[in-house]
């Protein structure tokens, strides 16, 4: 899962892909263009914003399934 951050604070909902986070940021008017893999771009998000992968432990904790013996 990926999300948009302002500093260390997550803003907005998490998305399964980084692309979906960029699309949401584009819709919200935070970016002027979505980066393309083969092009080197400059600062696209406003200063202090970033797209990052969420730590696996940051979401709701799920208990592992119990073993049936």
PQR file of N, CA, C, O and H, with PARSE charges and radii, in Angstrom:
ATOM      1  N   UNK A   1       0.834  -1.171   0.000 -0.4000 1.5000
ATOM      2  CA  UNK A   1       0.000   0.000   0.000 -0.0000 2.0000
ATOM      3  C   UNK A   1       0.888   1.247   0.000  0.5500 1.7000
ATOM      4  O   UNK A   1       1.979   1.262   0.571 -0.5500 1.4000
ATOM      5  N   UNK A   2       0.388   2.275  -0.651 -0.4000 1.5000
ATOM      6  CA  UNK A   2       1.114   3.540  -0.766 -0.0000 2.0000
ATOM      7  C   UNK A   2       0.191   4.680  -0.328  0.5500 1.7000
ATOM      8  O   UNK A   2      -1.033   4.561  -0.381 -0.5500 1.4000
ATOM      9  H   UNK A   2      -0.497   2.263  -1.115  0.4000 1.0000
ATOM     10  N   UNK A   3       0.799   5.780   0.103 -0.4000 1.5000
ATOM     11  CA  UNK A   3       0.006   6.929   0.521 -0.0000 2.0000
ATOM     12  C   UNK A   3       0.796   8.207   0.294  0.5500 1.7000
ATOM     13  O   UNK A   3       2.009   8.186   0.085 -0.5500 1.4000
ATOM     14  H   UNK A   3       1.793   5.877   0.146  0.4000 1.0000
ATOM     15  N   UNK A   4       0.078   9.313   0.341 -0.4000 1.5000
ATOM     16  CA  UNK A   4       0.674  10.638   0.229 -0.0000 2.0000
ATOM     17  C   UNK A   4       0.963  11.137   1.639  0.5500 1.7000
ATOM     18  O   UNK A   4       0.128  11.007   2.534 -0.5500 1.4000
ATOM     19  H   UNK A   4      -0.908   9.330   0.510  0.4000 1.0000
ATOM     20  N   UNK A   5       2.138  11.703   1.830 -0.4000 1.5000
ATOM     21  CA  UNK A   5       2.553  12.214   3.129 -0.0000 2.0000
ATOM     22  C   UNK A   5       2.891  13.689   3.016  0.5500 1.7000
ATOM     23  O   UNK A   5       3.391  14.156   1.992 -0.5500 1.4000
ATOM     24  H   UNK A   5       2.817  11.809   1.103  0.4000 1.0000
ATOM     25  N   UNK A   6       2.606  14.412   4.090 -0.4000 1.5000
ATOM     26  CA  UNK A   6       3.079  15.779   4.253 -0.0000 2.0000
ATOM     27  C   UNK A   6       4.007  15.720   5.461  0.5500 1.7000
ATOM     28  O   UNK A   6       3.558  15.581   6.599 -0.5500 1.4000
ATOM     29  H   UNK A   6       2.200  14.033   4.921  0.4000 1.0000
ATOM     30  N   UNK A   7       5.298  15.825   5.197 -0.4000 1.5000
ATOM     31  CA  UNK A   7       6.276  15.586   6.248 -0.0000 2.0000
ATOM     32  C   UNK A   7       6.201  14.124   6.656  0.5500 1.7000
ATOM     33  O   UNK A   7       6.343  13.237   5.815 -0.5500 1.4000
ATOM     34  H   UNK A   7       5.663  15.937   4.273  0.4000 1.0000
ATOM     35  N   UNK A   8       5.979  13.865   7.939 -0.4000 1.5000
ATOM     36  CA  UNK A   8       5.859  12.484   8.417 -0.0000 2.0000
ATOM     37  C   UNK A   8       4.407  12.049   8.576  0.5500 1.7000
ATOM     38  O   UNK A   8       4.136  10.900   8.925 -0.5500 1.4000
ATOM     39  H   UNK A   8       5.864  14.586   8.623  0.4000 1.0000
ATOM     40  N   UNK A   9       3.471  12.967   8.319 -0.4000 1.5000
ATOM     41  CA  UNK A   9       2.053  12.690   8.520 -0.0000 2.0000
ATOM     42  C   UNK A   9       1.400  12.213   7.233  0.5500 1.7000
ATOM     43  O   UNK A   9       1.498  12.859   6.189 -0.5500 1.4000
ATOM     44  H   UNK A   9       3.692  13.900   8.036  0.4000 1.0000
ATOM     45  N   UNK A  10       0.723  11.057   7.330 -0.4000 1.5000
ATOM     46  CA  UNK A  10      -0.011  10.543   6.177 -0.0000 2.0000
ATOM     47  C   UNK A  10      -1.259  11.380   5.973  0.5500 1.7000
ATOM     48  O   UNK A  10      -2.016  11.627   6.912 -0.5500 1.4000
ATOM     49  H   UNK A  10       0.644  10.532   8.177  0.4000 1.0000
ATOM     50  N   UNK A  11      -1.466  11.814   4.740 -0.4000 1.5000
ATOM     51  CA  UNK A  11      -2.689  12.544   4.412 -0.0000 2.0000
ATOM     52  C   UNK A  11      -3.395  11.762   3.314  0.5500 1.7000
ATOM     53  O   UNK A  11      -2.750  11.238   2.406 -0.5500 1.4000
ATOM     54  H   UNK A  11      -0.851  11.613   3.978  0.4000 1.0000
ATOM     55  N   UNK A  12      -4.666  11.688   3.394 -0.4000 1.5000
ATOM     56  CA  UNK A  12      -5.418  10.943   2.397 -0.0000 2.0000
ATOM     57  C   UNK A  12      -5.420   9.448   2.676  0.5500 1.7000
ATOM     58  O   UNK A  12      -4.780   8.961   3.608 -0.5500 1.4000
ATOM     59  H   UNK A  12      -5.190  12.114   4.131  0.4000 1.0000
ATOM     60  N   UNK A  13      -6.153   8.751   1.848 -0.4000 1.5000
ATOM     61  CA  UNK A  13      -6.310   7.306   1.990 -0.0000 2.0000
ATOM     62  C   UNK A  13      -5.164   6.549   1.343  0.5500 1.7000
ATOM     63  O   UNK A  13      -4.557   7.039   0.390 -0.5500 1.4000
ATOM     64  H   UNK A  13      -6.674   9.146   1.092  0.4000 1.0000
ATOM     65  N   UNK A  14      -4.862   5.366   1.848 -0.4000 1.5000
ATOM     66  CA  UNK A  14      -3.858   4.529   1.187 -0.0000 2.0000
ATOM     67  C   UNK A  14      -4.440   3.874  -0.060  0.5500 1.7000
ATOM     68  O   UNK A  14      -5.643   3.632  -0.149 -0.5500 1.4000
ATOM     69  H   UNK A  14      -5.355   4.968   2.621  0.4000 1.0000
ATOM     70  N   UNK A  15      -3.567   3.595  -1.014 -0.4000 1.5000
ATOM     71  CA  UNK A  15      -3.962   2.940  -2.258 -0.0000 2.0000
ATOM     72  C   UNK A  15      -3.046   1.743  -2.504  0.5500 1.7000
ATOM     73  O   UNK A  15      -1.905   1.729  -2.041 -0.5500 1.4000
ATOM     74  H   UNK A  15      -2.589   3.792  -0.942  0.4000 1.0000
ATOM     75  N   UNK A  16      -3.541   0.738  -3.231 -0.4000 1.5000
ATOM     76  CA  UNK A  16      -2.726  -0.449  -3.498 -0.0000 2.0000
ATOM     77  C   UNK A  16      -1.476  -0.166  -4.328  0.5500 1.7000
ATOM     78  O   UNK A  16      -0.472  -0.864  -4.188 -0.5500 1.4000
ATOM     79  H   UNK A  16      -4.467   0.749  -3.607  0.4000 1.0000
ATOM     80  N   UNK A  17      -1.527   0.850  -5.190 -0.4000 1.5000
ATOM     81  CA  UNK A  17      -0.378   1.131  -6.047 -0.0000 2.0000
ATOM     82  C   UNK A  17       0.056   2.587  -5.917  0.5500 1.7000
ATOM     83  O   UNK A  17      -0.734   3.462  -5.562 -0.5500 1.4000
ATOM     84  H   UNK A  17      -2.343   1.417  -5.304  0.4000 1.0000
ATOM     85  N   UNK A  18       1.319   2.820  -6.211 -0.4000 1.5000
ATOM     86  CA  UNK A  18       1.857   4.176  -6.197 -0.0000 2.0000
ATOM     87  C   UNK A  18       1.163   5.032  -7.268  0.5500 1.7000
ATOM     88  O   UNK A  18       0.926   6.224  -7.072 -0.5500 1.4000
ATOM     89  H   UNK A  18       1.961   2.109  -6.500  0.4000 1.0000
ATOM     90  N   UNK A  19       0.848   4.398  -8.395 -0.4000 1.5000
ATOM     91  CA  UNK A  19       0.161   5.096  -9.492 -0.0000 2.0000
ATOM     92  C   UNK A  19      -1.165   5.690  -9.026  0.5500 1.7000
ATOM     93  O   UNK A  19      -1.500   6.819  -9.385 -0.5500 1.4000
ATOM     94  H   UNK A  19       1.042   3.430  -8.554  0.4000 1.0000
ATOM     95  N   UNK A  20      -1.917   4.936  -8.232 -0.4000 1.5000
ATOM     96  CA  UNK A  20      -3.213   5.423  -7.756 -0.0000 2.0000
ATOM     97  C   UNK A  20      -3.054   6.612  -6.802  0.5500 1.7000
ATOM     98  O   UNK A  20      -3.906   7.500  -6.771 -0.5500 1.4000
ATOM     99  H   UNK A  20      -1.645   4.018  -7.941  0.4000 1.0000
ATOM    100  N   UNK A  21      -1.975   6.631  -6.031 -0.4000 1.5000
ATOM    101  CA  UNK A  21      -1.710   7.775  -5.144 -0.0000 2.0000
ATOM    102  C   UNK A  21      -1.440   9.011  -6.001  0.5500 1.7000
ATOM    103  O   UNK A  21      -1.964  10.090  -5.724 -0.5500 1.4000
ATOM    104  H   UNK A  21      -1.283   5.910  -6.056  0.4000 1.0000
ATOM    105  N   UNK A  22      -0.616   8.850  -7.048 -0.4000 1.5000
ATOM    106  CA  UNK A  22      -0.324   9.974  -7.948 -0.0000 2.0000
ATOM    107  C   UNK A  22      -1.599  10.475  -8.619  0.5500 1.7000
ATOM    108  O   UNK A  22      -1.801  11.682  -8.747 -0.5500 1.4000
ATOM    109  H   UNK A  22      -0.190   7.973  -7.273  0.4000 1.0000
ATOM    110  N   UNK A  23      -2.460   9.554  -9.047 -0.4000 1.5000
ATOM    111  CA  UNK A  23      -3.713   9.950  -9.698 -0.0000 2.0000
ATOM    112  C   UNK A  23      -4.594  10.746  -8.741  0.5500 1.7000
ATOM    113  O   UNK A  23      -5.182  11.754  -9.135 -0.5500 1.4000
ATOM    114  H   UNK A  23      -2.296   8.573  -8.943  0.4000 1.0000
ATOM    115  N   UNK A  24      -4.692  10.302  -7.485 -0.4000 1.5000
ATOM    116  CA  UNK A  24      -5.493  11.016  -6.485 -0.0000 2.0000
ATOM    117  C   UNK A  24      -4.907  12.400  -6.230  0.5500 1.7000
ATOM    118  O   UNK A  24      -5.650  13.373  -6.104 -0.5500 1.4000
ATOM    119  H   UNK A  24      -4.215   9.484  -7.166  0.4000 1.0000
ATOM    120  N   UNK A  25      -3.586  12.496  -6.155 -0.4000 1.5000
ATOM    121  CA  UNK A  25      -2.934  13.792  -5.945 -0.0000 2.0000
ATOM    122  C   UNK A  25      -3.179  14.711  -7.140  0.5500 1.7000
ATOM    123  O   UNK A  25      -3.337  15.920  -6.969 -0.5500 1.4000
ATOM    124  H   UNK A  25      -2.982  11.705  -6.258  0.4000 1.0000
ATOM    125  N   UNK A  26      -3.213  14.154  -8.332 -0.4000 1.5000
ATOM    126  CA  UNK A  26      -3.497  14.935  -9.537 -0.0000 2.0000
ATOM    127  C   UNK A  26      -4.924  15.481  -9.498  0.5500 1.7000
ATOM    128  O   UNK A  26      -5.153  16.650  -9.809 -0.5500 1.4000
ATOM    129  H   UNK A  26      -3.085  13.172  -8.471  0.4000 1.0000
ATOM    130  N   UNK A  27      -5.870  14.642  -9.120 -0.4000 1.5000
ATOM    131  CA  UNK A  27      -7.272  15.057  -9.022 -0.0000 2.0000
ATOM    132  C   UNK A  27      -7.438  16.160  -7.978  0.5500 1.7000
ATOM    133  O   UNK A  27      -8.218  17.092  -8.171 -0.5500 1.4000
ATOM    134  H   UNK A  27      -5.684  13.693  -8.868  0.4000 1.0000
ATOM    135  N   UNK A  28      -6.701  16.048  -6.873 -0.4000 1.5000
ATOM    136  CA  UNK A  28      -6.790  17.045  -5.798 -0.0000 2.0000
ATOM    137  C   UNK A  28      -6.052  18.341  -6.137  0.5500 1.7000
ATOM    138  O   UNK A  28      -6.134  19.315  -5.390 -0.5500 1.4000
ATOM    139  H   UNK A  28      -6.068  15.290  -6.717  0.4000 1.0000
ATOM    140  N   UNK A  29      -5.335  18.354  -7.256 -0.4000 1.5000
ATOM    141  CA  UNK A  29      -4.626  19.558  -7.661 -0.0000 2.0000
ATOM    142  C   UNK A  29      -3.269  19.747  -6.994  0.5500 1.7000
ATOM    143  O   UNK A  29      -2.704  20.840  -7.036 -0.5500 1.4000
ATOM    144  H   UNK A  29      -5.268  17.562  -7.863  0.4000 1.0000
ATOM    145  N   UNK A  30      -2.746  18.695  -6.383 -0.4000 1.5000
ATOM    146  CA  UNK A  30      -1.445  18.791  -5.717 -0.0000 2.0000
ATOM    147  C   UNK A  30      -0.278  18.638  -6.682  0.5500 1.7000
ATOM    148  O   UNK A  30       0.839  19.051  -6.371 -0.5500 1.4000
ATOM    149  H   UNK A  30      -3.205  17.807  -6.349  0.4000 1.0000
ATOM    150  N   UNK A  31      -0.519  18.054  -7.839 -0.4000 1.5000
ATOM    151  CA  UNK A  31       0.544  17.887  -8.829 -0.0000 2.0000
ATOM    152  C   UNK A  31       0.095  18.482 -10.154  0.5500 1.7000
ATOM    153  O   UNK A  31      -1.098  18.604 -10.434 -0.5500 1.4000
ATOM    154  H   UNK A  31      -1.427  17.719  -8.092  0.4000 1.0000
ATOM    155  N   UNK A  32       1.083  18.848 -10.961 -0.4000 1.5000
ATOM    156  CA  UNK A  32       0.762  19.405 -12.264 -0.0000 2.0000
ATOM    157  C   UNK A  32       0.902  18.365 -13.359  0.5500 1.7000
ATOM    158  O   UNK A  32       0.366  18.536 -14.453 -0.5500 1.4000
ATOM    159  H   UNK A  32       2.052  18.749 -10.733  0.4000 1.0000
ATOM    160  N   UNK A  33       1.619  17.288 -13.073 -0.4000 1.5000
ATOM    161  CA  UNK A  33       1.848  16.240 -14.062 -0.0000 2.0000
ATOM    162  C   UNK A  33       2.273  14.982 -13.323  0.5500 1.7000
ATOM    163  O   UNK A  33       2.916  15.069 -12.277 -0.5500 1.4000
ATOM    164  H   UNK A  33       2.055  17.148 -12.184  0.4000 1.0000
ATOM    165  N   UNK A  34       1.928  13.825 -13.846 -0.4000 1.5000
ATOM    166  CA  UNK A  34       2.327  12.563 -13.247 -0.0000 2.0000
ATOM    167  C   UNK A  34       3.669  12.158 -13.846  0.5500 1.7000
ATOM    168  O   UNK A  34       3.842  12.244 -15.062 -0.5500 1.4000
ATOM    169  H   UNK A  34       1.406  13.754 -14.696  0.4000 1.0000
ATOM    170  N   UNK A  35       4.633  11.715 -13.016 -0.4000 1.5000
ATOM    171  CA  UNK A  35       5.947  11.364 -13.549 -0.0000 2.0000
ATOM    172  C   UNK A  35       5.886  10.179 -14.499  0.5500 1.7000
ATOM    173  O   UNK A  35       5.048   9.289 -14.351 -0.5500 1.4000
ATOM    174  H   UNK A  35       4.492  11.645 -12.029  0.4000 1.0000
ATOM    175  N   UNK A  36       6.775  10.180 -15.466 -0.4000 1.5000
ATOM    176  CA  UNK A  36       6.878   9.096 -16.435 -0.0000 2.0000
ATOM    177  C   UNK A  36       8.190   8.369 -16.162  0.5500 1.7000
ATOM    178  O   UNK A  36       9.209   9.006 -15.896 -0.5500 1.4000
ATOM    179  H   UNK A  36       7.455  10.902 -15.586  0.4000 1.0000
ATOM    180  N   UNK A  37       8.169   7.057 -16.225 -0.4000 1.5000
ATOM    181  CA  UNK A  37       9.324   6.255 -15.828 -0.0000 2.0000
ATOM    182  C   UNK A  37      10.598   6.600 -16.592  0.5500 1.7000
ATOM    183  O   UNK A  37      11.683   6.570 -16.012 -0.5500 1.4000
ATOM    184  H   UNK A  37       7.341   6.540 -16.442  0.4000 1.0000
ATOM    185  N   UNK A  38      10.494   6.927 -17.876 -0.4000 1.5000
ATOM    186  CA  UNK A  38      11.703   7.166 -18.663 -0.0000 2.0000
ATOM    187  C   UNK A  38      12.090   8.641 -18.744  0.5500 1.7000
ATOM    188  O   UNK A  38      12.993   9.000 -19.499 -0.5500 1.4000
ATOM    189  H   UNK A  38       9.613   6.952 -18.348  0.4000 1.0000
ATOM    190  N   UNK A  39      11.426   9.487 -17.986 -0.4000 1.5000
ATOM    191  CA  UNK A  39      11.762  10.908 -17.977 -0.0000 2.0000
ATOM    192  C   UNK A  39      12.178  11.323 -16.577  0.5500 1.7000
ATOM    193  O   UNK A  39      11.578  10.912 -15.584 -0.5500 1.4000
ATOM    194  H   UNK A  39      10.692   9.195 -17.372  0.4000 1.0000
ATOM    195  N   UNK A  40      13.221  12.151 -16.517 -0.4000 1.5000
ATOM    196  CA  UNK A  40      13.643  12.660 -15.227 -0.0000 2.0000
ATOM    197  C   UNK A  40      12.906  13.962 -14.972  0.5500 1.7000
ATOM    198  O   UNK A  40      13.017  14.912 -15.746 -0.5500 1.4000
ATOM    199  H   UNK A  40      13.708  12.485 -17.324  0.4000 1.0000
ATOM    200  N   UNK A  41      12.158  13.998 -13.892 -0.4000 1.5000
ATOM    201  CA  UNK A  41      11.382  15.191 -13.580 -0.0000 2.0000
ATOM    202  C   UNK A  41      11.964  15.919 -12.389  0.5500 1.7000
ATOM    203  O   UNK A  41      12.867  15.423 -11.715 -0.5500 1.4000
ATOM    204  H   UNK A  41      12.068  13.226 -13.263  0.4000 1.0000
ATOM    205  N   UNK A  42      11.441  17.084 -12.145 -0.4000 1.5000
ATOM    206  CA  UNK A  42      11.868  17.862 -10.999 -0.0000 2.0000
ATOM    207  C   UNK A  42      10.887  17.664  -9.856  0.5500 1.7000
ATOM    208  O   UNK A  42      10.224  16.630  -9.765 -0.5500 1.4000
ATOM    209  H   UNK A  42      10.707  17.487 -12.693  0.4000 1.0000
ATOM    210  N   UNK A  43      10.799  18.666  -8.984 -0.4000 1.5000
ATOM    211  CA  UNK A  43       9.868  18.613  -7.865 -0.0000 2.0000
ATOM    212  C   UNK A  43       8.458  18.764  -8.410  0.5500 1.7000
ATOM    213  O   UNK A  43       8.096  19.833  -8.901 -0.5500 1.4000
ATOM    214  H   UNK A  43      11.336  19.506  -9.058  0.4000 1.0000
ATOM    215  N   UNK A  44       7.659  17.710  -8.331 -0.4000 1.5000
ATOM    216  CA  UNK A  44       6.310  17.745  -8.864 -0.0000 2.0000
ATOM    217  C   UNK A  44       5.309  18.042  -7.754  0.5500 1.7000
ATOM    218  O   UNK A  44       4.397  18.848  -7.939 -0.5500 1.4000
ATOM    219  H   UNK A  44       7.952  16.842  -7.932  0.4000 1.0000
ATOM    220  N   UNK A  45       5.474  17.395  -6.603 -0.4000 1.5000
ATOM    221  CA  UNK A  45       4.614  17.671  -5.462 -0.0000 2.0000
ATOM    222  C   UNK A  45       5.088  18.943  -4.770  0.5500 1.7000
ATOM    223  O   UNK A  45       6.267  19.288  -4.849 -0.5500 1.4000
ATOM    224  H   UNK A  45       6.215  16.740  -6.453  0.4000 1.0000
ATOM    225  N   UNK A  46       4.185  19.638  -4.096 -0.4000 1.5000
ATOM    226  CA  UNK A  46       4.634  20.804  -3.328 -0.0000 2.0000
ATOM    227  C   UNK A  46       5.691  20.380  -2.299  0.5500 1.7000
ATOM    228  O   UNK A  46       5.704  19.239  -1.838 -0.5500 1.4000
ATOM    229  H   UNK A  46       3.227  19.357  -4.031  0.4000 1.0000
ATOM    230  N   UNK A  47       6.556  21.300  -1.958 -0.4000 1.5000
ATOM    231  CA  UNK A  47       7.628  21.019  -0.997 -0.0000 2.0000
ATOM    232  C   UNK A  47       7.038  20.442   0.285  0.5500 1.7000
ATOM    233  O   UNK A  47       6.056  20.958   0.818 -0.5500 1.4000
ATOM    234  H   UNK A  47       6.546  22.227  -2.332  0.4000 1.0000
ATOM    235  N   UNK A  48       7.648  19.371   0.768 -0.4000 1.5000
ATOM    236  CA  UNK A  48       7.198  18.737   1.999 -0.0000 2.0000
ATOM    237  C   UNK A  48       6.263  17.557   1.788  0.5500 1.7000
ATOM    238  O   UNK A  48       5.994  16.804   2.724 -0.5500 1.4000
ATOM    239  H   UNK A  48       8.446  18.952   0.335  0.4000 1.0000
ATOM    240  N   UNK A  49       5.767  17.389   0.568 -0.4000 1.5000
ATOM    241  CA  UNK A  49       4.888  16.270   0.254 -0.0000 2.0000
ATOM    242  C   UNK A  49       5.703  15.164  -0.406  0.5500 1.7000
ATOM    243  O   UNK A  49       6.698  15.425  -1.083 -0.5500 1.4000
ATOM    244  H   UNK A  49       5.985  18.000  -0.192  0.4000 1.0000
ATOM    245  N   UNK A  50       5.259  13.912  -0.196 -0.4000 1.5000
ATOM    246  CA  UNK A  50       5.929  12.784  -0.845 -0.0000 2.0000
ATOM    247  C   UNK A  50       4.974  11.601  -0.913  0.5500 1.7000
ATOM    248  O   UNK A  50       4.028  11.505  -0.130 -0.5500 1.4000
ATOM    249  H   UNK A  50       4.451  13.700   0.354  0.4000 1.0000
ATOM    250  N   UNK A  51       5.231  10.709  -1.852 -0.4000 1.5000
ATOM    251  CA  UNK A  51       4.494   9.458  -1.964 -0.0000 2.0000
ATOM    252  C   UNK A  51       5.422   8.381  -1.428  0.5500 1.7000
ATOM    253  O   UNK A  51       6.581   8.296  -1.833 -0.5500 1.4000
ATOM    254  H   UNK A  51       5.999  10.788  -2.488  0.4000 1.0000
ATOM    255  N   UNK A  52       4.914   7.559  -0.516 -0.4000 1.5000
ATOM    256  CA  UNK A  52       5.759   6.535   0.091 -0.0000 2.0000
ATOM    257  C   UNK A  52       4.961   5.269   0.343  0.5500 1.7000
ATOM    258  O   UNK A  52       3.737   5.288   0.479 -0.5500 1.4000
ATOM    259  H   UNK A  52       3.972   7.628  -0.187  0.4000 1.0000
ATOM    260  N   UNK A  53       5.691   4.185   0.400 -0.4000 1.5000
ATOM    261  CA  UNK A  53       5.092   2.894   0.723 -0.0000 2.0000
ATOM    262  C   UNK A  53       4.826   2.848   2.214  0.5500 1.7000
ATOM    263  O   UNK A  53       5.660   3.269   3.015 -0.5500 1.4000
ATOM    264  H   UNK A  53       6.684   4.170   0.289  0.4000 1.0000
ATOM    265  N   UNK A  54       3.669   2.339   2.581 -0.4000 1.5000
ATOM    266  CA  UNK A  54       3.335   2.220   3.996 -0.0000 2.0000
ATOM    267  C   UNK A  54       4.073   1.035   4.595  0.5500 1.7000
ATOM    268  O   UNK A  54       4.245   0.004   3.944 -0.5500 1.4000
ATOM    269  H   UNK A  54       2.991   1.997   1.930  0.4000 1.0000
ATOM    270  N   UNK A  55       4.503   1.187   5.829 -0.4000 1.5000
ATOM    271  CA  UNK A  55       5.118   0.063   6.533 -0.0000 2.0000
ATOM    272  C   UNK A  55       4.058  -1.002   6.725  0.5500 1.7000
ATOM    273  O   UNK A  55       2.882  -0.700   6.931 -0.5500 1.4000
ATOM    274  H   UNK A  55       4.363   2.024   6.358  0.4000 1.0000
ATOM    275  N   UNK A  56       4.488  -2.246   6.655 -0.4000 1.5000
ATOM    276  CA  UNK A  56       3.515  -3.323   6.806 -0.0000 2.0000
ATOM    277  C   UNK A  56       2.850  -3.284   8.175  0.5500 1.7000
ATOM    278  O   UNK A  56       1.706  -3.716   8.316 -0.5500 1.4000
ATOM    279  H   UNK A  56       5.443  -2.491   6.488  0.4000 1.0000
ATOM    280  N   UNK A  57       3.539  -2.779   9.172 -0.4000 1.5000
ATOM    281  CA  UNK A  57       2.984  -2.724  10.517 -0.0000 2.0000
ATOM    282  C   UNK A  57       2.130  -1.500  10.777  0.5500 1.7000
ATOM    283  O   UNK A  57       1.612  -1.351  11.884 -0.5500 1.4000
ATOM    284  H   UNK A  57       4.469  -2.428   9.058  0.4000 1.0000
ATOM    285  N   UNK A  58       1.961  -0.620   9.807 -0.4000 1.5000
ATOM    286  CA  UNK A  58       1.239   0.624  10.061 -0.0000 2.0000
ATOM    287  C   UNK A  58      -0.269   0.477   9.932  0.5500 1.7000
ATOM    288  O   UNK A  58      -1.015   1.329  10.415 -0.5500 1.4000
ATOM    289  H   UNK A  58       2.382  -0.741   8.908  0.4000 1.0000
ATOM    290  N   UNK A  59      -0.724  -0.585   9.292 -0.4000 1.5000
ATOM    291  CA  UNK A  59      -2.157  -0.773   9.115 -0.0000 2.0000
ATOM    292  C   UNK A  59      -2.765  -1.510  10.291  0.5500 1.7000
ATOM    293  O   UNK A  59      -2.090  -1.764  11.289 -0.5500 1.4000
ATOM    294  H   UNK A  59      -0.118  -1.277   8.900  0.4000 1.0000
ATOM    295  N   UNK A  60      -4.039  -1.855  10.176 -0.4000 1.5000
ATOM    296  CA  UNK A  60      -4.672  -2.618  11.258 -0.0000 2.0000
ATOM    297  C   UNK A  60      -3.962  -3.952  11.449  0.5500 1.7000
ATOM    298  O   UNK A  60      -3.599  -4.627  10.486 -0.5500 1.4000
ATOM    299  H   UNK A  60      -4.587  -1.649   9.366  0.4000 1.0000
ATOM    300  N   UNK A  61      -3.777  -4.308  12.683 -0.4000 1.5000
ATOM    301  CA  UNK A  61      -3.060  -5.561  12.974 -0.0000 2.0000
ATOM    302  C   UNK A  61      -3.975  -6.743  12.737  0.5500 1.7000
ATOM    303  O   UNK A  61      -5.123  -6.766  13.181 -0.5500 1.4000
ATOM    304  H   UNK A  61      -4.072  -3.760  13.466  0.4000 1.0000
ATOM    305  N   UNK A  62      -3.450  -7.712  12.039 -0.4000 1.5000
ATOM    306  CA  UNK A  62      -4.204  -8.931  11.767 -0.0000 2.0000
ATOM    307  C   UNK A  62      -3.517 -10.082  12.487  0.5500 1.7000
ATOM    308  O   UNK A  62      -2.299 -10.247  12.420 -0.5500 1.4000
ATOM    309  H   UNK A  62      -2.517  -7.694  11.679  0.4000 1.0000
ATOM    310  N   UNK A  63      -4.324 -10.867  13.171 -0.4000 1.5000
ATOM    311  CA  UNK A  63      -3.778 -12.030  13.860 -0.0000 2.0000
ATOM    312  C   UNK A  63      -3.577 -13.153  12.844  0.5500 1.7000
ATOM    313  O   UNK A  63      -4.402 -13.342  11.950 -0.5500 1.4000
ATOM    314  H   UNK A  63      -5.314 -10.733  13.225  0.4000 1.0000
ATOM    315  N   UNK A  64      -2.469 -13.903  12.985 -0.4000 1.5000
ATOM    316  CA  UNK A  64      -2.262 -15.024  12.058 -0.0000 2.0000
ATOM    317  C   UNK A  64      -3.328 -16.086  12.291  0.5500 1.7000
ATOM    318  O   UNK A  64      -3.850 -16.214  13.398 -0.5500 1.4000
ATOM    319  H   UNK A  64      -1.799 -13.749  13.711  0.4000 1.0000
ATOM    320  N   UNK A  65      -3.652 -16.848  11.250 -0.4000 1.5000
ATOM    321  CA  UNK A  65      -4.666 -17.889  11.415 -0.0000 2.0000
ATOM    322  C   UNK A  65      -4.205 -18.931  12.424  0.5500 1.7000
ATOM    323  O   UNK A  65      -3.018 -19.244  12.514 -0.5500 1.4000
ATOM    324  H   UNK A  65      -3.227 -16.744  10.351  0.4000 1.0000
ATOM    325  N   UNK A  66      -5.150 -19.458  13.174 -0.4000 1.5000
ATOM    326  CA  UNK A  66      -4.805 -20.490  14.157 -0.0000 2.0000
ATOM    327  C   UNK A  66      -4.621 -21.817  13.458  0.5500 1.7000
ATOM    328  O   UNK A  66      -5.305 -22.143  12.487 -0.5500 1.4000
ATOM    329  H   UNK A  66      -6.115 -19.203  13.101  0.4000 1.0000
ATOM    330  N   UNK A  67      -3.686 -22.561  13.976 -0.4000 1.5000
ATOM    331  CA  UNK A  67      -3.437 -23.896  13.418 -0.0000 2.0000
ATOM    332  C   UNK A  67      -4.427 -24.893  14.000  0.5500 1.7000
ATOM    333  O   UNK A  67      -4.666 -24.927  15.207 -0.5500 1.4000
ATOM    334  H   UNK A  67      -3.131 -22.297  14.764  0.4000 1.0000
ATOM    335  N   UNK A  68      -4.972 -25.668  13.153 -0.4000 1.5000
ATOM    336  CA  UNK A  68      -5.878 -26.729  13.622 -0.0000 2.0000
ATOM    337  C   UNK A  68      -5.070 -28.013  13.652  0.5500 1.7000
ATOM    338  O   UNK A  68      -4.505 -28.440  12.646 -0.5500 1.4000
ATOM    339  H   UNK A  68      -4.778 -25.641  12.173  0.4000 1.0000
ATOM    340  N   UNK A  69      -5.027 -28.635  14.866 -0.4000 1.5000
ATOM    341  CA  UNK A  69      -4.256 -29.876  14.949 -0.0000 2.0000
ATOM    342  C   UNK A  69      -5.127 -31.091  14.938  0.5500 1.7000
ATOM    343  O   UNK A  69      -4.623 -32.213  15.002 -0.5500 1.4000
ATOM    344  H   UNK A  69      -5.487 -28.288  15.684  0.4000 1.0000
TER
END
